[in-house]
Amino acid sequence: MDNSRIFKTPFAGVYPLYIQKVEKKGRTKAELDEIIFWLTGYDESGLNTQLEKKSDFATFFEHAPQINPNVALIKGVICGHRVEDIQDPLMQKIRFLDKLVDELAKGKAMEKILRK
């Protein structure tokens, strides 16, 4: 599979889709942002900067202040792949985010999503 396409996809293009997905299931943008902050170390200002710059996924994760040390606790299948087995580090981070967004949309408790 050619990963370069997703890597070059603007995060700002996908973010509204994440919001739509979680809001359709009764969750909030604030909860989505909390997940993104937990995973990447961004704060609101840092996230907004990435959105304004229309950074692609590669840049978004490259500039992430700190990937949460508990990402190893994120397990399961997303898009037919076990997230813990994905070899490409960038693709794995993207899929970790997808997995967390999925868990939020499926109504999982925030404490569980944030691996507390």
DRENTIVO-373702 format. One record per atom (N, C-alpha, C): residue number from 1; residue in one letter; y, z, x. Coordinates in Angstrom, 3 decimals, decimal comma. Layout:
     k   r          Y          Z          X
   NUM   A          Y          Z          X
...
end
This chain:
     k   r          Y          Z          X
     1   M     -1,196      0,000      0,837
     1   M      0,000      0,000      0,000
     1   M      1,254      0,000      0,878
     2   D      2,240     -0,760      0,477
     2   D      3,489     -0,830      1,237
     2   D      4,418      0,302      0,810
     3   N      4,542      1,279      1,686
     3   N      5,362      2,451      1,374
     3   N      6,845      2,200      1,557
     4   S      7,197      1,141      2,301
     4   S      8,605      0,957      2,648
     4   S      9,473      0,789      1,400
     5   R      8,903      0,247      0,318
     5   R      9,699      0,036     -0,882
     5   R     10,177      1,372     -1,467
     6   I      9,258      2,329     -1,623
     6   I      9,647      3,642     -2,173
     6   I     10,586      4,352     -1,189
     7   F     10,338      4,197      0,113
     7   F     11,179      4,873      1,109
     7   F     12,628      4,394      1,013
     8   K     12,802      3,110      0,647
     8   K     14,148      2,525      0,579
     8   K     14,768      2,649     -0,806
     9   T     14,011      3,177     -1,757
     9   T     14,521      3,356     -3,111
     9   T     15,588      4,442     -3,103
    10   P     16,751      4,177     -3,698
    10   P     17,785      5,221     -3,740
    10   P     17,314      6,423     -4,568
    11   F     17,425      7,599     -3,989
    11   F     17,072      8,825     -4,707
    11   F     17,909      8,925     -5,988
    12   A     19,166      8,501     -5,917
    12   A     20,068      8,560     -7,078
    12   A     19,567      7,693     -8,226
    13   G     18,748      6,696     -7,925
    13   G     18,184      5,851     -8,969
    13   G     17,023      6,521     -9,689
    14   V     16,308      7,386     -8,992
    14   V     15,124      8,048     -9,545
    14   V     15,482      9,390    -10,197
    15   Y     16,511     10,042     -9,660
    15   Y     16,925     11,362    -10,151
    15   Y     17,153     11,391    -11,664
    16   P     17,889     10,412    -12,247
    16   P     18,069     10,434    -13,716
    16   P     16,741     10,311    -14,470
    17   L     15,771      9,627    -13,862
    17   L     14,448      9,493    -14,492
    17   L     13,724     10,837    -14,478
    18   Y     13,884     11,576    -13,383
    18   Y     13,319     12,932    -13,319
    18   Y     13,950     13,800    -14,420
    19   I     15,268     13,719    -14,548
    19   I     15,979     14,511    -15,567
    19   I     15,451     14,157    -16,960
    20   Q     15,370     12,851    -17,239
    20   Q     14,854     12,379    -18,535
    20   Q     13,458     12,939    -18,799
    21   K     12,609     12,832    -17,793
    21   K     11,215     13,257    -17,939
    21   K     11,125     14,741    -18,314
    22   V     11,871     15,585    -17,611
    22   V     11,770     17,026    -17,879
    22   V     12,482     17,413    -19,172
    23   E     13,625     16,770    -19,468
    23   E     14,361     17,108    -20,696
    23   E     13,583     16,690    -21,944
    24   K     12,847     15,583    -21,839
    24   K     12,023     15,121    -22,955
    24   K     10,962     16,181    -23,304
    25   K     10,602     16,980    -22,316
    25   K      9,586     18,021    -22,515
    25   K     10,213     19,411    -22,704
    26   G     11,530     19,435    -22,962
    26   G     12,185     20,701    -23,265
    26   G     12,595     21,524    -22,057
    27   R     12,567     20,926    -20,876
    27   R     13,025     21,637    -19,678
    27   R     14,443     21,176    -19,362
    28   T     15,056     21,760    -18,326
    28   T     16,472     21,487    -18,071
    28   T     16,719     20,862    -16,693
    29   K     17,879     20,227    -16,579
    29   K     18,323     19,687    -15,295
    29   K     18,456     20,828    -14,276
    30   A     18,902     21,996    -14,747
    30   A     19,044     23,149    -13,840
    30   A     17,687     23,534    -13,246
    31   E     16,640     23,489    -14,061
    31   E     15,300     23,801    -13,551
    31   E     14,836     22,728    -12,562
    32   L     15,127     21,479    -12,877
    32   L     14,796     20,378    -11,956
    32   L     15,501     20,591    -10,623
    33   D     16,801     20,889    -10,684
    33   D     17,577     21,106     -9,458
    33   D     17,006     22,277     -8,659
    34   E     16,601     23,325     -9,347
    34   E     16,024     24,490     -8,662
    34   E     14,781     24,087     -7,869
    35   I     13,967     23,223     -8,464
    35   I     12,769     22,727     -7,779
    35   I     13,157     21,927     -6,537
    36   I     14,147     21,045     -6,701
    36   I     14,600     20,225     -5,572
    36   I     15,162     21,117     -4,467
    37   F     15,955     22,125     -4,851
    37   F     16,523     23,056     -3,854
    37   F     15,395     23,788     -3,118
    38   W     14,393     24,234     -3,879
    38   W     13,262     24,979     -3,295
    38   W     12,518     24,108     -2,286
    39   L     12,252     22,861     -2,665
    39   L     11,474     21,966     -1,810
    39   L     12,236     21,545     -0,563
    40   T     13,527     21,237     -0,720
    40   T     14,279     20,572      0,360
    40   T     15,254     21,454      1,117
    41   G     15,637     22,589      0,517
    41   G     16,666     23,414      1,141
    41   G     18,087     22,959      0,798
    42   Y     18,207     21,851      0,043
    42   Y     19,549     21,450     -0,394
    42   Y     20,101     22,503     -1,344
    43   D     21,437     22,573     -1,404
    43   D     22,098     23,333     -2,460
    43   D     22,773     22,293     -3,362
    44   E     23,505     22,750     -4,353
    44   E     24,109     21,824     -5,313
    44   E     25,016     20,811     -4,619
    45   S     25,832     21,305     -3,709
    45   S     26,769     20,435     -3,003
    45   S     26,024     19,401     -2,154
    46   G     24,981     19,837     -1,450
    46   G     24,198     18,924     -0,607
    46   G     23,490     17,864     -1,438
    47   L     22,934     18,293     -2,576
    47   L     22,258     17,356     -3,480
    47   L     23,259     16,336     -4,016
    48   N     24,421     16,814     -4,454
    48   N     25,449     15,914     -4,983
    48   N     25,914     14,909     -3,932
    49   T     26,033     15,359     -2,689
    49   T     26,422     14,459     -1,597
    49   T     25,390     13,336     -1,452
    50   Q     24,100     13,694     -1,472
    50   Q     23,043     12,675     -1,348
    50   Q     23,084     11,702     -2,526
    51   L     23,341     12,229     -3,723
    51   L     23,420     11,373     -4,908
    51   L     24,623     10,427     -4,819
    52   E     25,768     10,958     -4,383
    52   E     26,982     10,142     -4,264
    52   E     26,817      9,046     -3,217
    53   K     26,146      9,371     -2,112
    53   K     25,920      8,385     -1,044
    53   K     24,848      7,376     -1,421
    54   K     24,152      7,638     -2,547
    54   K     23,027      6,793     -2,963
    54   K     21,995      6,684     -1,839
    55   S     21,724      7,813     -1,191
    55   S     20,743      7,850     -0,103
    55   S     19,369      7,436     -0,611
    56   D     18,654      6,693      0,235
    56   D     17,280      6,359     -0,129
    56   D     16,388      7,591      0,127
    57   F     15,133      7,504     -0,325
    57   F     14,234      8,651     -0,173
    57   F     14,068      9,046      1,295
    58   A     13,983      8,052      2,187
    58   A     13,818      8,354      3,617
    58   A     14,984      9,211      4,109
    59   T     16,204      8,793      3,790
    59   T     17,406      9,525      4,217
    59   T     17,490     10,880      3,519
    60   F     17,176     10,891      2,227
    60   F     17,220     12,129      1,449
    60   F     16,370     13,213      2,114
    61   F     15,135     12,868      2,467
    61   F     14,257     13,867      3,081
    61   F     14,578     14,100      4,553
    62   E     15,059     13,074      5,235
    62   E     15,444     13,209      6,637
    62   E     16,572     14,230      6,789
    63   H     17,514     14,237      5,829
    63   H     18,658     15,139      5,898
    63   H     18,446     16,454      5,151
    64   A     17,264     16,621      4,584
    64   A     16,978     17,874      3,870
    64   A     17,136     19,038      4,843
    65   P     17,917     20,053      4,457
    65   P     18,168     21,183      5,360
    65   P     16,881     21,856      5,852
    66   Q     15,928     22,087      4,939
    66   Q     14,677     22,703      5,371
    66   Q     13,617     22,519      4,308
    67   I     12,544     21,821      4,684
    67   I     11,419     21,685      3,761
    67   I     10,777     23,063      3,637
    68   N     10,529     23,485      2,416
    68   N      9,994     24,825      2,169
    68   N      8,676     25,021      2,917
    69   P      8,544     26,146      3,627
    69   P      7,304     26,389      4,372
    69   P      6,071     26,533      3,461
    70   N      6,283     26,758      2,173
    70   N      5,147     26,914      1,248
    70   N      4,667     25,596      0,640
    71   V      5,140     24,450      1,155
    71   V      4,694     23,172      0,573
    71   V      3,186     22,996      0,688
    72   A      2,575     23,645      1,659
    72   A      1,115     23,537      1,815
    72   A      0,381     24,087      0,590
    73   L      1,084     24,902     -0,217
    73   L      0,480     25,461     -1,429
    73   L      0,492     24,465     -2,589
    74   I      1,203     23,342     -2,418
    74   I      1,237     22,316     -3,468
    74   I     -0,029     21,483     -3,330
    75   K     -0,863     21,533     -4,359
    75   K     -2,121     20,795     -4,326
    75   K     -2,320     20,074     -5,645
    76   G     -3,162     19,068     -5,624
    76   G     -3,471     18,355     -6,848
    76   G     -3,299     16,859     -6,687
    77   V     -3,482     16,161     -7,794
    77   V     -3,468     14,706     -7,775
    77   V     -2,186     14,181     -8,415
    78   I     -1,576     13,220     -7,754
    78   I     -0,419     12,526     -8,308
    78   I     -0,584     11,047     -7,962
    79   C     -0,396     10,185     -8,938
    79   C     -0,556      8,739     -8,741
    79   C     -1,916      8,414     -8,103
    80   G     -2,942      9,152     -8,494
    80   G     -4,288      8,885     -8,003
    80   G     -4,580      9,364     -6,595
    81   H     -3,653     10,106     -5,998
    81   H     -3,850     10,599     -4,627
    81   H     -3,727     12,118     -4,601
    82   R     -4,601     12,772     -3,819
    82   R     -4,468     14,218     -3,602
    82   R     -3,267     14,417     -2,682
    83   V     -2,262     15,169     -3,143
    83   V     -1,038     15,328     -2,335
    83   V     -1,330     15,968     -0,982
    84   E     -2,307     16,879     -0,964
    84   E     -2,599     17,576      0,300
    84   E     -3,273     16,668      1,326
    85   D     -3,787     15,497      0,896
    85   D     -4,496     14,581      1,801
    85   D     -3,652     13,391      2,249
    86   I     -2,421     13,264      1,739
    86   I     -1,583     12,113      2,102
    86   I     -1,185     12,235      3,571
    87   Q     -1,465     11,177      4,322
    87   Q     -1,252     11,201      5,781
    87   Q      0,216     11,005      6,178
    88   D      0,908     10,090      5,509
    88   D      2,293      9,798      5,878
    88   D      3,188     10,972      5,465
    89   P      3,867     11,608      6,427
    89   P      4,670     12,809      6,107
    89   P      5,761     12,558      5,066
    90   L      6,441     11,402      5,131
    90   L      7,493     11,118      4,159
    90   L      6,895     10,885      2,778
    91   M      5,839     10,094      2,706
    91   M      5,195      9,841      1,415
    91   M      4,696     11,150      0,824
    92   Q      4,179     12,032      1,678
    92   Q      3,689     13,320      1,188
    92   Q      4,829     14,129      0,571
    93   K      5,997     14,140      1,198
    93   K      7,148     14,875      0,646
    93   K      7,568     14,298     -0,696
    94   I      7,578     12,959     -0,798
    94   I      7,939     12,303     -2,061
    94   I      6,943     12,704     -3,149
    95   R      5,658     12,694     -2,815
    95   R      4,627     13,044     -3,792
    95   R      4,651     14,537     -4,129
    96   F      5,012     15,385     -3,163
    96   F      5,194     16,814     -3,466
    96   F      6,261     16,955     -4,554
    97   L      7,363     16,239     -4,392
    97   L      8,431     16,305     -5,380
    97   L      7,936     15,799     -6,735
    98   D      7,218     14,669     -6,729
    98   D      6,661     14,138     -7,979
    98   D      5,762     15,164     -8,656
    99   K      4,939     15,833     -7,866
    99   K      3,995     16,826     -8,391
    99   K      4,754     17,989     -9,038
   100   L      5,802     18,463     -8,371
   100   L      6,589     19,574     -8,909
   100   L      7,294     19,172    -10,203
   101   V      7,833     17,953    -10,242
   101   V      8,496     17,458    -11,452
   101   V      7,473     17,375    -12,589
   102   D      6,274     16,884    -12,279
   102   D      5,196     16,821    -13,272
   102   D      4,865     18,203    -13,826
   103   E      4,732     19,163    -12,925
   103   E      4,398     20,529    -13,354
   103   E      5,483     21,086    -14,266
   104   L      6,734     20,818    -13,933
   104   L      7,846     21,266    -14,775
   104   L      7,740     20,617    -16,155
   105   A      7,522     19,302    -16,179
   105   A      7,436     18,572    -17,444
   105   A      6,239     19,040    -18,276
   106   K      5,201     19,510    -17,596
   106   K      4,006     19,963    -18,322
   106   K      4,131     21,408    -18,793
   107   G      5,287     22,022    -18,551
   107   G      5,538     23,350    -19,095
   107   G      5,071     24,506    -18,236
   108   K      4,737     24,232    -16,987
   108   K      4,305     25,303    -16,093
   108   K      5,462     26,279    -15,835
   109   A      5,135     27,549    -15,663
   109   A      6,164     28,569    -15,394
   109   A      6,824     28,304    -14,034
   110   M      8,132     28,553    -13,948
   110   M      8,867     28,322    -12,705
   110   M      8,265     29,091    -11,532
   111   E      7,805     30,328    -11,756
   111   E      7,233     31,127    -10,657
   111   E      6,035     30,393    -10,057
   112   K      5,236     29,774    -10,925
   112   K      4,061     29,032    -10,449
   112   K      4,468     27,754     -9,728
   113   I      5,441     27,038    -10,298
   113   I      5,906     25,797     -9,684
   113   I      6,468     26,081     -8,293
   114   L      7,220     27,176     -8,187
   114   L      7,862     27,531     -6,909
   114   L      6,926     28,340     -6,009
   115   R      5,653     28,379     -6,388
   115   R      4,597     28,988     -5,566
   115   R      4,949     30,413     -5,145
   116   K      5,399     31,224     -6,142
   116   K      5,787     32,615     -5,822
   116   K      4,600     33,538     -5,940
end
